[in-house]
Amino acid sequence: MNISSPRADSREFDTLHFRQALAQFATGVTVITTRLADGSFRGLTASSFNSVSLDPPLVLWSLANGANSLPIFTGNSHYVINVLNASQAHLAKLFSSRGQDPWSSVEYELSRTGQPILKGAAAWFECHNRSRYPEGDHVIFVGEVEHCESAPQAPLVFHGGQFRGLL
């Protein structure tokens, strides 16, 4: 069903105003991890994570078109979405920084496909890189969940530009 509606002639807000409004929506915080062909790992912090479908089990997340890791995540067959707990803000900050290799100071295990799973995560989802959709200044990744685990605990949330524990 596609219902066509007229679009506004112009927007009555700028990018900064839009970002400020978006900051009022609290989101969970994830670190998306993957393994490269040379055996090294990559990871990035993302708060753009949602469930899509229960059958088949699908989730989505998005990555900016200008991200250095876009070719890596576009080309790899699998990745893990690690849902951070309230005590893991340091991991969110570590994986959102450019330049430093976080893997020497991070505890992790390997999934059945060799992807890094962060120890202590509230949940993790090992995904097959099912599809990608360019939209605006981001690419939306849809992953088909092949395995997942959870260890229920207080979540880490991002709100108003800050990481916060939700207790």
Secondary structure, DSSP 8 states (H G I E B T S, - for coil): --------SS-SS-HHHHHHHHTTS-EE-EEEEEE-TTS-EEEEEE--EEEEETTTTEEEEEEETT-TTHHHHHH-SEEEEEE-BTT-HHHHHHHH-SSS-GGGG--EEE-TTS-EEETT-SEEEEEEEEEEEEETTEEEEEEEEEEEEE----BEEEETTEEEE--
